[in-house]
Amino acid sequence: MLRQIIFSCVLLVCLAPLHAQAEEEPKSYTITIKDHRFTPSELKVPAGHKIKLLVKNNDPTAEEFESHDLHREKIIPGGADAVITLRPLDKGTYKFFGEFHEETAQGYIIAE
């Protein structure tokens, strides 16, 4: 009986980091830039989780993904992709835009 208890405790101690690591894997979402616009322009994500954005620039020219709300900026060459990792977000709306075509390239991440 004592061996079973010790085995169970050791097993829990060994598996706990794996469980925590699995929970921390970021959820992935894709945003596409085409004709100097972001699609989707509104992206709903769960609050409290790390987020991994794959930003695909389908335009032939570079665009800069920028967000003062998210404290991120990244230049994405034409025809290229970029990955932007975000910390767990509080509930709310976070604006992002394309600095090179700000009049058309705008969007929001909505954490719910």
ZIQUI-V988802 format. One record per residue. N is the residue number from 1. SS is DSSP state (H for helix, E for strand, C for the rest). D_FIRST is the distance of its C-alpha to the first C-alpha in Angstrom with 1 decimal. Layout:
# ZIQUI-V988802
n=N ss=SS d_first=D_FIRST
n=N ss=SS d_first=D_FIRST
This chain:
# ZIQUI-V988802
n=1 ss=C d_first=0.0
n=2 ss=H d_first=3.8
n=3 ss=H d_first=5.4
n=4 ss=H d_first=5.2
n=5 ss=H d_first=6.5
n=6 ss=H d_first=8.8
n=7 ss=H d_first=9.9
n=8 ss=H d_first=10.7
n=9 ss=H d_first=12.6
n=10 ss=H d_first=14.4
n=11 ss=H d_first=15.4
n=12 ss=H d_first=16.8
n=13 ss=H d_first=18.7
n=14 ss=H d_first=20.1
n=15 ss=H d_first=21.2
n=16 ss=H d_first=22.7
n=17 ss=H d_first=25.8
n=18 ss=H d_first=26.4
n=19 ss=H d_first=26.4
n=20 ss=H d_first=28.7
n=21 ss=H d_first=30.9
n=22 ss=H d_first=31.3
n=23 ss=H d_first=32.4
n=24 ss=C d_first=35.0
n=25 ss=C d_first=36.8
n=26 ss=C d_first=40.3
n=27 ss=E d_first=41.7
n=28 ss=E d_first=44.8
n=29 ss=E d_first=48.2
n=30 ss=E d_first=51.6
n=31 ss=E d_first=55.0
n=32 ss=E d_first=58.1
n=33 ss=E d_first=61.5
n=34 ss=E d_first=64.5
n=35 ss=C d_first=68.0
n=36 ss=C d_first=67.0
n=37 ss=E d_first=64.6
n=38 ss=E d_first=60.9
n=39 ss=E d_first=59.2
n=40 ss=C d_first=57.3
n=41 ss=C d_first=59.1
n=42 ss=E d_first=56.4
n=43 ss=E d_first=52.8
n=44 ss=E d_first=50.1
n=45 ss=E d_first=46.7
n=46 ss=C d_first=43.6
n=47 ss=C d_first=43.6
n=48 ss=C d_first=40.8
n=49 ss=C d_first=40.2
n=50 ss=C d_first=41.5
n=51 ss=E d_first=44.4
n=52 ss=E d_first=45.9
n=53 ss=E d_first=49.5
n=54 ss=E d_first=51.2
n=55 ss=E d_first=54.9
n=56 ss=E d_first=57.1
n=57 ss=E d_first=60.8
n=58 ss=C d_first=62.8
n=59 ss=C d_first=66.1
n=60 ss=C d_first=68.2
n=61 ss=C d_first=68.3
n=62 ss=C d_first=65.8
n=63 ss=E d_first=64.2
n=64 ss=E d_first=62.3
n=65 ss=E d_first=59.3
n=66 ss=E d_first=59.5
n=67 ss=E d_first=57.8
n=68 ss=C d_first=58.4
n=69 ss=C d_first=55.8
n=70 ss=C d_first=53.1
n=71 ss=C d_first=54.5
n=72 ss=E d_first=54.9
n=73 ss=E d_first=57.8
n=74 ss=E d_first=57.9
n=75 ss=E d_first=60.9
n=76 ss=E d_first=60.4
n=77 ss=C d_first=63.1
n=78 ss=C d_first=64.8
n=79 ss=C d_first=62.9
n=80 ss=C d_first=59.7
n=81 ss=E d_first=56.2
n=82 ss=E d_first=54.3
n=83 ss=E d_first=50.7
n=84 ss=E d_first=50.4
n=85 ss=E d_first=47.0
n=86 ss=E d_first=46.8
n=87 ss=C d_first=44.4
n=88 ss=C d_first=42.7
n=89 ss=C d_first=45.7
n=90 ss=C d_first=46.1
n=91 ss=C d_first=47.6
n=92 ss=E d_first=51.3
n=93 ss=E d_first=54.0
n=94 ss=E d_first=54.6
n=95 ss=E d_first=58.0
n=96 ss=E d_first=58.6
n=97 ss=E d_first=61.8
n=98 ss=E d_first=63.6
n=99 ss=H d_first=65.7
n=100 ss=H d_first=68.2
n=101 ss=H d_first=68.9
n=102 ss=C d_first=67.8
n=103 ss=C d_first=70.3
n=104 ss=C d_first=68.3
n=105 ss=C d_first=64.9
n=106 ss=E d_first=62.9
n=107 ss=E d_first=59.6
n=108 ss=E d_first=56.7
n=109 ss=E d_first=53.0
n=110 ss=E d_first=51.7
n=111 ss=E d_first=48.1
n=112 ss=C d_first=46.8
